[in-house]
Amino acid sequence: MFNRKKEEENNEEVMSLETTKQQNKELHQQLTNKNQDYMFQLDNRLNELGYHSVKKAYVFNNMYQEIITAQKSSIPAKRIYGTVTEQADNILGKNVDIPEEEQEKSPTWMLYMDGALLMGGLFGIVNGISAWRSADTQVGLFQVLINFLVGGLAILVLTKYAPKPGQSKGLLKYILATIAVMFFWVLIITFAFAIIPDVLNPPLPGPWIIGIAVVALIARWYLKRKLDIQGTLF
């Protein structure tokens, strides 16, 4: 079955997407008619399943090379990978290494929404428990809303400065960005409280706040999968 080759000891970089696609076209022409048909059907099947086009290009590049090698021994693609359906399911469960710059990211509004629901939900849980356990702790409606609004922006900023996995380069910028984000978050909330009249910021019961937070986190989990949001920080 399908297996990606391990990185060579010299840690050669993965080809760019443009180079990979061009090579795929050339390799496709070297396939037998039966193998071309197999790849055509597999391509259609993966498209139906909503598989990422960038990942598919790198997966197919590896497959083309394996198929061409097997053709020399008259071994068809179906014999290597199984049926088109089996291979499509197998590909969906594989991790594919692609260059960082080629990784797909969802539109900014999706990333903002995802971050807003996440941070608003998490802060809502904390604020709700505090308000529930202590009668002296009051959390207003505006405070709950501002955590959602500012939380989305905070996540967008942190995502931009987040270092690549396994690398320390850019870590200092990320730490400074985190500090700056938290500082401005507190500053915005403090400033807002000073100008927002109490009538627009009524205190909410702790259980209500927790309920809002739980709904937000569930909505985030659902939308992240429903919309297939990519490029999030968490």
N, C-alpha and C positions, 0 to 999 in steps of 0.2 A: 504494500500500500504506500500511499504518498508520504514521503519524509523529506523535510528540508535538510540540505547538507549543512554540517556544522561549519562554523567559521574556520578558515584556515589559520594555521599557526601565525602567519604574518599579519592576521587581523585586517585583511583587505577590506576596504570600504564597500558598502553596497552600491551598485550602480544607481545613477540618477533615474528618475521615472522616465524621462524622455529617451534616454539611451536604452532602457529596458524595453519600452514599447517598440522602438525601432528594431531592436534585436528580435523581439517576438515575431514581428512581421516576417523577418528573414527566415527565422527558424520554422515558422508555420509552413512556408513554401517547401520545406524539405521533408514534410510529413507525407506519408502515403494517403491516398484518398480516404481510406477507412479511418486512419488516425485524425485526419483533418475533420472528418464528420464527428468524431468523438469529442474533439475540442470545441467544435461549433455547438454541439448539444450541451456540453458542460458550461460553456459561456452563457448560453441562454438560461440554463437552470440556475446558475449563480445570480444572474440578473433578476430572475423571478424571486429569489430569496433575499434580494436586496444587499448582496455582498459588496463590500467596498471596491470600487474600480481600481484604486491604487494598490490595494493588497492583491487583487486578482492579477494585476500585471506582473507582480513579483512571483506569485505562485505559479502562474503559467510559464514564466521564464524557466523556472526550475523543472517544470514538467516537460517542456519542449526538449530540453537537453537530455532528460532521462528517456523520453520516448525515442528520440533520434538514435541514442545509443542502443536501445533495445531493438530498433528496427533492423540493425545489422545482423541480429540473430533471429529475425522474422517474428519477434514478439510484439503483438499489438498492444495498444494503450489499455484496452479493456482487461487484458490479462494481467497487466501491471497493477492497475488501480481498482479493478472491479467495475461495476456498472456506473453509468453517469450519476445516478442518484446516490449510490454509495460513496463515490468520490466527492460529490458536492457536500454531503453530510460530513465527510471526513475533513474537508477543507475548512468548513465552518468551525470545527473544533480545534484548529491549529493556530498557534501564534506565529505571526509573520513579521520578520524584522525588515523594516523599511527606513530609509533616511528620515531624520527628524523633520527636515524641511518639506518632505513629501507627505507627511502624515496629515490626514484630513481633519479639519476643524469645522465645527458647526458655525452657523452665522452668529454674530455678536449678540443678537437679541436672545438667542437660545442659551448662550453661555451666561448672559446676565440673568435670565429667568431661573436657570438652574442654580446659580450662586445665591440669588435672592431667596429662593425657597429653602435652600440648605441653611444659610446663615440665619434667616428669619426664624426658621423652625428650631434650630439649636438654641439661639438666644431666647426664643419663646419658652422652651422647656425650662431653662435656667431661671428666667424671670417669673414664670408661672409657679415654679416650686417655691421660690422665695416669697412671692405674694401669698401663697397658700399657707406656708408655715409661719409667717410673721404678719400680724395685723398692722404693724408699723411700716411694712414695706408696701408701697403703692406703685403699681405699674399702670401708666395711662395708655389709652388707645393709640395716641400718637407715637409713644415710645415703641409699641409693638410694630406699628407700620414702618417707622423709620428704620428699624432693624432689617426689614425686608428690602426697603429702597436702597439704603446705603450698603447693605450686605452684598447685593448684586454687583455694585461698583467695586467694592473691596476685592471680591473674588476675581473680577476682570483684571485688576491691577496686579494682584498676586500671581495670576496665571501668566501674565506677560513676563514677570521677572523670575519665575520659578526656574531653578537650574535643571538641566537634563538629568534623568535618572542615572545614578551611579557616578555623577560628576560633581566636583566641588567648585568648578568655575562658575562665577556669578552668584555664589552663596552669600557673599557680603551684600550685594545689591538686593538680594531677596530678603535678607534680614532687615536691612534699612527700609525697604519698601513695606515690610510687615509692620515695623514700628510706626512709619509714617501713616499707614492706613488706620491703625488703631488710634493714633493721636487725633487724626482728623475725624474719625468716627465719633469719639468722645466729644470733640469740639462741636461738631454739628448737632449732636443731641443736646449738649448744654446750651448752645445758642438758640436752638429751636424751643427749648423749654422756657427760655427767657422772653420769647416773643409770642408764643402760642397761648392764647387765653385758656383758662381751665375748662371753659364750656366746650372747647374743641378737643380737650384731652382728658375725658372722664376716666377714673380708675376702673380697671377691669378685675373681676374676681380671678383668683389663681387658676381654678379649674377651667375657666373660659380660655385663658391664655394658653394653657397646656393643650386644650382641645384644638385651638387654632394652629399651634405648633405641630401637633401630630398630623393634622390634615395637610399642612404644608409639606412635611417630610414625606408623607405618602404620595402626595401629588408630584413631588420631585422624583421619587423612585419610579412612578408610573410614566411620567413624561420623558424621563431620561431614556427609558426603554422604548416607549412608543415612538418618539421622535428620533431615536438613535443619536442622541447628543454626544458629539465627540470633542475632545480637546479640553475637557474640564480638569480642574485642579485636583478634585477628589472624585 
